[in-house]
Amino acid sequence: MDKDMIYEYIVIGAGISGCSVVNKLQKTSSSILLIDKLSDVGSGASGAAGAFLSPLLGKPNKFKDLISEALRYSTNFYKQNIPDFIDNCGTTRIPKNQNDIKKFESYIPFIDFDFTKDDKGYFFPLASVVDSYSICKELSKDTEKLLNYEVKNIEYKDDIWILDNQYKTKNLILTTGYSITLIDEFYFNIRAVWGQRIVIETSTCITHNYHKECSLSRTIQKDNNTYISSIGATHHRFVEVKKTNNTDTQSLLDRANDILQLKDVKVIKEIGGARASSVDYFPMVGELIDSQKTIAEFPYLKNGTNVKSERFTRYKNLFVLNGVGGRGFVLAPYLAKILVESIVDKKVIDEDIKIDRLFKREVKRLK
Ligand SMILES: Cc1cc2nc3c(=O)[nH]c(=O)nc-3n(C[C@H](O)[C@H](O)[C@H](O)COP(=O)(O)OP(=O)(O)OC[C@H]3O[C@@H](n4cnc5c(N)ncnc54)[C@H](O)[C@@H]3O)c2cc1C
């Protein structure tokens, strides 16, 4: 690696968000560096993911529209570009209880995807499971990487972003998941939702995915009488559970057995990670706003006066893709396309996923 080189793009964070971004950027640039503090790509939350791609059910709302759009896009994207690592075997969604049965029935007019009723619930043929690590690896395979390197400091000088006084780039993209120490902005909040999934061996063959109080994947045959399945995931919203633990493992096994009676089960892997959620659960995409300069110019923003986003002062060429929460493998390829088109073709990003909404909301709380 040439330390005097000025990259066109540096992307910090090699999870599904960063890997999706470099994959899109590669269509327009050959000068890209992908950095991660871990020893391989897809080793943060992305390595922990199941990773199930399944529709969001419910009454019409903007979040459901976003997930449906992203699910269509990302499923096609994986099938066309990385077919070996997506298993488009469909998922049966099972209501949890009597109340849930009524809810499911009320959602039927608003379901955005084909489905059929089966003996346990509703089967969605479009739903999939992907191999999270291999997807990240494939997406970033042609990109230059710097692994085992934690970026501690970023500064902007003479139209160039400089990382730790050594790596230089014209455009910097932060896809750092729940770790947001590089962004010193009050409106850029992330809630870490820790969780765990497990991989099991079983003598039970499962023909497609299920989702009830956990997701249970279709099995892959290991040998004559042994199959492998992935079960995810637990959620810890208010406590940090940084390590995998037996309580979560047992709870996943109980929930999976409530779906299907699994025989001769042996847990072969427990994997944990932190989902990065925004305060309103929508993603955070776009060029970062410099709040100090923007507030100095428009102090009445604090009183709720509307100022058009175009007039905000930005950190030049500093972009983010974050807040993909528990659906990173559904959202990231779709959002990477939107982010890269906004950088390269100056396309406008929808307000619902742009970071601007969070700035506008939080600035009113400043006194
Ligand atoms: C148990 C579990 C199950 C899940 N199941 C599903 C599922 O079934 N379907 C689904 O779609 N999603 C699922 N998710 C959510 C999904 O994993 C996340 O949405 C997604 O992985 C987030 O990707 P990311 O790239 O934004 O973040 P990460 O994958 O966390 O990547 C961020 C990367 O940035 C690096 N980094 C941070 N700061 C620095 C720095 N200063 N310098 C260098 N590197 C840095 C980190 O090392 C990390 O590798 C699950 C998550 C968990 C935890």
The ligand as an ORCA input file, in Angstrom:
! r2SCAN-3c Opt
* xyz 0 1
  C     -27.554    -12.027     16.058
  C     -27.915    -11.210     14.861
  C     -28.775    -11.746     13.890
  C     -29.121    -11.000     12.767
  N     -29.946    -11.547     11.818
  C     -30.225    -10.842     10.691
  C     -31.039    -11.403      9.672
  O     -31.520    -12.541      9.788
  N     -31.259    -10.679      8.535
  C     -30.728     -9.422      8.370
  O     -30.937     -8.800      7.304
  N     -29.962     -8.852      9.346
  C     -29.716     -9.525     10.487
  N     -28.972     -8.960     11.478
  C     -28.583     -7.553     11.333
  C     -27.349     -7.415     10.468
  O     -26.365     -8.268     10.952
  C     -26.872     -5.964     10.525
  O     -27.926     -5.120     10.128
  C     -25.705     -5.730      9.590
  O     -24.735     -6.712      9.749
  C     -25.080     -4.378      9.827
  O     -24.029     -4.264      8.906
  P     -23.030     -3.053      8.970
  O     -22.068     -3.251      7.865
  O     -23.802     -1.767      9.011
  O     -22.326     -3.186     10.391
  P     -21.142     -4.276     10.877
  O     -21.369     -5.545     10.209
  O     -21.147     -4.180     12.327
  O     -19.867     -3.610     10.236
  C     -19.245     -2.456     10.772
  C     -17.749     -2.681     10.671
  O     -17.071     -1.457     10.968
  C     -15.855     -1.778     11.602
  N     -15.378     -0.567     12.303
  C     -16.079      0.177     13.187
  N     -15.330      1.257     13.575
  C     -14.142      1.145     12.920
  C     -12.955      1.943     12.918
  N     -12.855      3.054     13.655
  N     -11.911      1.549     12.147
  C     -12.007      0.426     11.388
  N     -13.099     -0.369     11.369
  C     -14.158     -0.004     12.105
  C     -16.229     -2.933     12.519
  O     -15.100     -3.683     12.867
  C     -17.236     -3.699     11.671
  O     -16.651     -4.775     10.983
  C     -28.605     -9.680     12.611
  C     -27.732     -9.148     13.570
  C     -27.397     -9.904     14.691
  C     -26.463     -9.302     15.699
*
